[in-house]
Amino acid sequence: MTGFGQRIDTYTPPKPANTKIRRFGMGRFIGQPSPFRLPDSAPAAEKWRATSWVPSGIYRQPLATEEAIIAQAQNFGGTGTLARISKANGTVEATADQNDEAGFFLTEDTDLCVVCANSYVRAYNTDDLTLEWEQTGLNLSAANPQTLAHGALYVGDGADQRVLSFDVETGRIRFDKSVGFDVDVFATHDTEGYYYASDQNNGVISKLDATTGNVVASYSLNNANRWEGIAYPGHGDLLFAIRDNDGSTQELYAIDKRDMTEAWTAQPFGQGLYSIAFWAGSLYVTGGGAGMAAYRQDDGTQLWADTSRYFYYPRTVDGGKLLVGTGSYSLEALEATDGSNIWTHENPLQDGYYGIIPDNGEVFTATSSGVFAHEW
């Protein structure tokens, strides 16, 4: 149950009907949980689309509140636009322009959307995208890891070898800590008060105290190969990370977070490892142009693999189902136990998926063209 440059999936029980849903945000690697129970048939025709506000494309996973979708479009020239879109009819109800195409989060225990860019951190009220607080004059590197946990935002600055933590309610800087390594773009956190960040140049993942920023322990590849993602399923003792071997191959690593030692490794496809999802002790990894594979989290036993087509951005939902985008521009529902197809929904725009949000009898998707809603 965490976010960082991309997507994680775990299961979260349904909220009471009178409680506003608050979920972590992310970029592209780690996905959100969904208690939604998936129907046995594909969704019906399109309910609405919100595309006119998108100048260039959407390349980050949108996020969901009870009443709206929060999405960010990339503009020409590297800027971005944050938008609140009504779930009911697709109306763009509010926007907030950004100087950079930045990472963003929804907080767990406040109704805020926190945006992290090179020169600032901002928090917006999700009801109307009014600015609640901001920290400006920052000099964060383009590759800065971001994760939100324990009421705090953690941001890494690779250029100055430091990590910063902000109180998400007020924007107050909790700490600004030199860590002695080039903090990379990927980070995550656990439920026990620790933050994990990768070294941009030396193949190291470090465990940091989330209160002080002090480095507690590290796992090292002892070479210059970099990490392409770090994920934590929300429980247990293992972190999962993708290692890039000089661009030629990529491997999946399980690391015991207690002492930062290697538990197991796997190389399902060679190149192209991209996104991870979790469900009931299993791990699902997509290989972009290579396929999809499932593993047991505890020992790395491969449960199944499908290399027949491209898969992107897996999402697990209640009942042990997977929702995933494919290279043929379709949305597919799969059985998590064996990868078999349940149904396929074709995208008439022939546009790739950058986000999938199943929610209360509807599914919201993001493509490079905009945000779409379908219902059963």
QUIFEN-V970491 format. One record per helix or strand of 2 or more residues. SS is the DSSP state (~ for helix, > for strand). FROM is the first residue (numbers start at 1). LEN is the number of residues. If there is no record, write none. Layout:
SS_FROM_LEN ; SS_FROM_LEN
This chain:
>_46_5 ; >_63_2 ; >_68_7 ; >_80_7 ; >_92_7 ; >_103_4 ; >_112_5 ; >_120_6 ; >_131_6 ; >_146_4 ; >_152_6 ; >_162_6 ; >_173_6 ; >_183_7 ; >_194_6 ; >_204_6 ; >_215_6 ; >_226_7 ; >_238_8 ; >_249_8 ; >_261_6 ; >_275_5 ; >_282_5 ; >_292_5 ; >_302_5 ; >_311_8 ; >_321_6 ; >_330_6 ; >_341_6 ; >_353_7 ; >_362_6 ; >_370_6
